[in-house]
Amino acid sequence: MTLAIEMQNLHKRFGDLHAVQGVSLTVQAGEILSLLGPNGAGKSTIISMLSGLLQPTEGDALVMGHSIRREPEAAKACLGVVPQDIALYPDLSARENLLFWGKMYGLRGAALKKRVDEVLEIIGLVDRQKGRVDKFSGGMKRRVNIAAALLHKPQVVIMDEPTVGIDPQSRRHILDNVKELNRQGMTVLYTTHYMEEAAELSDHIAIMDHGRVIAYGTHDELIRLVGEQTRIDLTLNVDAGRVLTAWQQVEGVSRASAQDGLVTVLVDDSNRVLPRLFEAATAAGARITGVDIREPNLEAVFLHLTGRALRD
């Protein structure tokens, strides 16, 4: 199969911060690859290198066979990039923004108007195309952002956390857009810290942490890393630190971490282990106030690999 993106030992340093540490990944033409990880994992830095905003400190990447170091303009011409931040003029309408960005891509006349009509249809904003962007919701602005990235019919679309901070309806619309674009043959590199998005969208998932890829595979392959283990989220009436050490010693608990008042444990058998967690909490003078039992998922994989939960 054709490689749409090939990352070759990518590194990026900012002074003492080694933001990306030797990432080598491939994205097959026509697939969706998700980079999944918490904020600060290096996902956006990789996107910035691929799109030409940052130069790698070491390594290289090929976009449709073009080196981002030796052929940056050719590489960028193959890409449509949807950044985290809204890149639109707020005092212009959605259509006016798209006409402007289309001209920046070199489109003119009837071809430009036709393509703007097409991308407005894709994002579902034909009826709102004359509305000023500053009057739009966050989700609608992000949909226009996506449309701008599609104007020149790129071979590869990069989406950097496009659903952060938007309403559920707009989020659903964006995820459906991603899947439809992929069905039409578009290659998508998608970054997120929402495990359910990665699970729904991706042909392959690369889990990142501290600038490194710590796991790669299909959703099912990654889930098999934790076998049949179950994740339990617990809330307490006291600071979690009081019971965390005790719970880490409970037989049947493979991992336990605490963040923002929530304790997450990974267990082999929830029916057998949960009573022991209650006993250990009582012995430490604490009371469990909430329990949420979940079947194996990508957050459990991240917990298994890093010892902490995958959260914002």
C-alpha positions in Angstrom: 0.0 0.0 0.0 1.0 3.6 -0.6 2.3 5.5 2.4 0.6 8.9 2.9 2.9 9.9 5.8 6.1 8.3 7.0 7.7 9.8 10.1 11.4 8.9 10.5 12.9 9.2 14.0 11.4 12.7 14.5 12.8 14.7 17.4 11.9 18.2 18.6 13.7 20.1 21.4 12.8 23.5 22.8 15.8 24.2 25.0 15.8 21.6 27.8 12.4 20.3 26.8 12.5 17.3 24.5 9.0 17.5 23.3 9.1 14.8 20.6 11.6 11.9 21.2 12.3 9.6 18.2 8.8 9.1 16.8 8.6 6.8 13.8 5.2 6.1 12.4 3.5 5.4 9.1 0.1 6.3 7.9 -1.2 4.3 5.0 -3.1 6.1 2.2 -6.8 5.9 2.9 -6.6 5.2 6.6 -7.3 7.1 9.8 -4.5 7.2 12.3 -5.2 8.7 15.7 -2.5 10.1 18.0 -4.0 9.6 21.4 -2.5 11.1 24.6 -2.8 13.7 27.3 -2.0 17.3 26.9 1.8 17.7 26.6 2.3 14.3 25.0 3.8 15.8 21.8 0.9 15.4 19.5 0.6 19.0 18.4 4.3 19.4 18.0 4.3 16.5 15.5 1.5 18.2 13.6 3.5 21.5 13.5 6.5 19.7 12.1 4.5 17.8 9.4 2.7 21.0 8.4 5.9 23.1 8.2 5.4 25.4 11.1 8.4 23.8 13.0 11.6 22.3 11.8 12.5 18.9 13.3 15.6 19.0 15.5 16.4 15.5 14.2 14.8 13.1 11.7 12.5 13.7 8.8 9.0 12.9 7.5 7.6 12.2 4.1 4.1 13.4 3.0 3.0 11.6 -0.1 6.7 10.9 -0.7 7.9 14.5 -0.2 10.4 15.3 2.5 9.3 18.0 5.0 13.0 19.0 5.1 14.0 18.9 1.4 10.7 19.6 -0.3 8.6 21.5 2.3 6.4 23.3 -0.3 5.5 20.0 -2.1 4.8 18.3 1.2 2.5 21.1 2.4 0.6 21.2 -1.0 -0.6 17.6 -0.2 -1.9 18.6 3.2 -5.1 20.2 4.6 -4.6 21.2 8.3 -7.3 21.8 10.8 -5.5 23.5 13.8 -6.6 23.6 17.4 -7.1 27.3 17.3 -9.8 28.9 15.1 -8.1 30.4 11.9 -10.9 32.5 10.6 -11.8 36.2 10.3 -14.6 36.8 12.8 -16.1 39.9 11.0 -16.5 37.9 7.7 -19.3 35.4 7.0 -18.6 31.7 6.6 -18.7 32.0 2.8 -16.5 35.0 2.8 -13.9 33.3 4.9 -13.9 30.3 2.6 -13.7 32.5 -0.5 -10.7 34.2 1.0 -8.9 31.0 1.9 -9.7 29.5 -1.4 -8.0 32.3 -3.2 -5.0 31.8 -0.9 -4.9 28.2 -2.3 -4.9 29.6 -5.8 -8.6 28.9 -6.7 -10.4 31.5 -8.8 -13.7 32.2 -10.4 -16.3 29.5 -11.0 -14.1 26.8 -9.7 -13.7 28.6 -6.4 -17.4 29.2 -6.0 -18.2 25.6 -6.8 -15.7 24.3 -4.3 -17.0 26.6 -1.6 -20.5 25.3 -2.2 -19.2 21.7 -1.9 -17.4 22.2 1.4 -20.3 24.1 2.9 -22.4 21.1 2.0 -19.9 18.7 3.6 -19.9 20.6 6.9 -23.7 21.2 6.9 -23.6 25.0 7.0 -25.2 25.9 3.6 -28.1 27.6 5.4 -25.7 29.6 7.6 -23.1 30.5 5.0 -24.0 34.2 5.1 -23.7 34.5 8.9 -20.8 36.3 10.5 -18.4 33.9 12.1 -18.2 35.9 15.3 -21.9 35.0 15.8 -21.3 31.3 15.4 -21.0 28.8 18.2 -17.6 27.2 18.9 -18.7 24.1 17.1 -19.8 25.9 14.0 -16.5 27.8 13.9 -14.6 24.5 14.0 -16.8 23.2 11.2 -15.8 26.2 9.0 -12.2 25.6 10.0 -12.5 22.1 8.6 -14.1 23.3 5.4 -11.2 25.7 4.9 -8.7 22.8 5.1 -10.7 20.9 2.4 -10.9 23.6 -0.2 -7.9 22.5 -2.3 -8.9 18.8 -2.2 -5.8 17.7 -0.2 -4.7 14.1 -0.2 -4.1 14.1 3.5 -6.0 16.0 6.2 -4.5 16.6 9.6 -7.0 17.4 12.4 -5.5 18.6 15.7 -8.0 18.0 18.5 -10.9 19.5 16.4 -13.7 18.7 19.0 -12.2 20.3 22.1 -14.6 22.6 23.9 -17.6 22.2 21.6 -21.2 21.1 22.1 -22.1 17.4 21.7 -24.1 18.0 18.5 -21.2 19.7 16.7 -18.9 17.1 18.0 -21.1 14.4 16.5 -21.2 16.2 13.2 -17.4 16.6 13.1 -16.8 12.9 13.8 -19.3 11.9 11.1 -17.6 14.3 8.7 -14.2 12.6 9.4 -15.7 9.2 8.7 -17.4 10.3 5.5 -14.2 12.0 4.2 -12.4 8.8 4.9 -15.0 6.7 3.1 -14.4 8.9 0.1 -10.7 8.0 0.2 -9.2 10.8 2.3 -6.3 9.9 4.6 -6.7 11.4 8.1 -4.2 12.0 10.9 -6.3 12.8 13.9 -5.0 13.9 17.4 -7.2 13.6 20.5 -7.1 13.0 24.2 -10.6 11.5 24.1 -10.3 7.7 24.0 -13.8 7.2 22.6 -13.0 9.3 19.6 -9.9 7.3 18.8 -11.8 4.0 19.3 -14.6 5.1 17.0 -12.6 6.6 14.2 -9.3 4.9 13.8 -7.8 2.1 11.7 -4.7 2.4 13.9 -4.0 4.2 17.1 -0.6 5.5 18.4 -0.7 6.2 22.2 1.7 8.9 23.1 3.2 10.1 26.4 6.0 12.5 27.1 7.0 12.8 23.5 7.2 9.1 22.7 4.9 6.5 21.1 4.4 4.0 23.9 1.9 1.7 22.0 0.7 1.3 18.5 -1.9 -0.9 16.9 -5.6 -1.4 16.1 -8.1 -0.8 18.8 -8.5 -4.5 19.5 -4.7 -5.1 19.5 -4.2 -2.4 22.1 -7.1 -3.7 24.3 -5.4 -7.1 24.3 -2.5 -5.5 26.1 -4.6 -5.5 29.3 -6.3 -8.8 28.6 -9.5 -9.1 30.5 -8.7 -6.5 33.1 -11.4 -4.1 34.3 -11.1 -0.5 35.2 -12.8 0.8 38.3 -13.1 4.5 39.1 -13.7 5.4 42.7 -14.4 8.6 44.6 -13.8 9.1 48.3 -14.9 11.3 51.1 -11.2 12.1 51.9 -8.0 12.9 50.0 -7.2 9.9 47.8 -3.6 9.8 49.0 -4.9 8.3 52.3 -5.9 5.0 50.6 -3.9 4.9 47.3 -0.9 3.1 48.8 -3.1 0.6 50.6 -5.0 -0.1 47.4 -1.9 -0.6 45.4 -1.1 -3.5 47.7 -4.5 -5.2 47.4 -4.3 -8.6 45.8 -5.7 -8.5 42.3 -4.9 -4.8 41.7 -2.4 -4.4 38.9 -2.4 -0.5 38.7 -3.8 2.3 40.8 -3.5 6.1 40.3 -5.2 9.2 41.7 -6.0 12.4 39.9 -8.4 15.3 40.7 -10.0 13.4 43.6 -10.7 10.3 41.5 -8.9 7.0 42.0 -8.6 4.6 39.1 -7.6 1.0 39.6 -7.0 -1.8 37.1 -8.1 -5.2 38.4 -8.3 -8.8 37.2 -11.7 -9.6 38.8 -13.9 -6.7 39.9 -16.3 -8.9 41.9 -13.4 -10.3 43.9 -11.3 -7.1 44.3 -14.0 -4.5 45.0 -14.9 -5.8 48.5 -11.2 -5.7 49.4 -11.0 -2.1 48.3 -13.9 -1.2 50.6 -12.2 -3.0 53.5 -8.9 -1.2 52.8 -10.6 2.1 52.6 -12.4 1.5 55.9 -9.2 0.5 57.6 -7.6 3.8 56.4 -10.5 5.8 57.9 -12.0 6.6 54.4 -15.4 6.0 52.8 -16.0 5.2 49.1 -18.7 7.5 47.8 -18.9 6.5 44.2 -17.9 3.5 42.0 -17.9 3.2 38.2 -16.9 -0.1 36.7 -15.8 -0.2 33.1 -14.8 -2.9 30.7 -11.3 -2.9 29.2 -10.8 0.3 27.1 -8.0 2.6 25.9 -7.8 4.4 29.1 -7.1 1.1 30.9 -4.3 0.5 28.3 -2.8 3.9 29.1 -3.1 3.2 32.9 -1.4 -0.2 32.4 1.5 1.3 30.4 2.1 4.5 32.5 0.6 4.0 35.9 -1.7 6.9 35.6 -5.1 7.7 34.0 -5.5 9.3 30.6 -7.3 12.5 31.5 -7.0 16.2 30.7 
